[in-house]
Amino acid sequence: MENKIFPALVAILLVGGAAAWYWWGHIAPTPEPPPPVAAPAAAEPEPQIHNPLPPATGTGLPALAQSDAPFSAAVTELPGARALGDFLRPENLIRHIVATVDNLPRHKLAVEMRPLESASGSLVVSGGDQQATLDDRNGMRYAALTAIIGGLDMHAVNGLYRKYYPLFQRAYEDLGYPKAYFNDRLVEVIDHLLAAPHPTGPVNLVRPKVFWEFADPDLEARSSGQKLMLRIGPTNQAVVEKQLRELRALIAAAPPRR
């Protein structure tokens, strides 16, 4: 029975195929329009990197969570940086550096994330509450740390930064910027600090409540980073700016915008 069914089935398929060929070849119906094709969702553009660094050549970097000891040791082994160990807060050091850099252009700094110990003493003020000015002696609170910063070999700093850059990038992504590039942010923050004002006369202060504030509304509206540049005093500010400019020249691909 199966031997008879199979030839018959083949004949039906052949005849049906021939009939279909004849029918569609002579009286072809109007084809139905193809189903609409949904437009592909616009892909989110990849962020443009303005200051790319070459891939890190160092091998065997620790995981970010295990980087405190080796990175702190590497920092203090930089030429002229041994005394910096007295100021470092080594816990989560790379994460705290990244968070502090990111916060410097903002109005508040996360105190618990400072990578360095705060300056000793309190703000030094001349005059009373009605006619107070920032005392020149206030810069002495920052003199020891500024001397260390001024003596750093920025080429060596740059080399260490590039070696550990993958960990800086990872910390920046973990901070909430999964598609941003930390070196771009660092260059941006350096430019922001270099744009801090340079008052030529006394810096007047007021104390509306508990803490001192700048009497000049423009100065008081400045970021936490630019206010810090003002508080350290013009001598220290000049030293820090010199080192920032040198570091920027080593990590940036373009000159600062004017």
Buried (B, 14 or more C-beta within 10 A) or exposed (E): EEEEEEEEEEEEEEEEEEEEEEEEEEEEEEEEEEEEEEEEEEEEEEEEEEBEBEEBEEEEBEEBEEBBEEBBEBBBEBEBBEEBBEBBBBEBBBBBBBBBBBBBBEEEBEEEBBBBEEBEEEBBBBEEEEEBBBBBEBBBBBBBBBEBBBBBEBEBBBBBBBBBBBBBBBBBBEBEBEEBBBBBBBBBBBBBBBBBBEEEEBBBBBBEEEEBBBBBEEBEEBBBBBBBBBBBBBEBBEBBBEBBEBBBEEBBEEEEEE
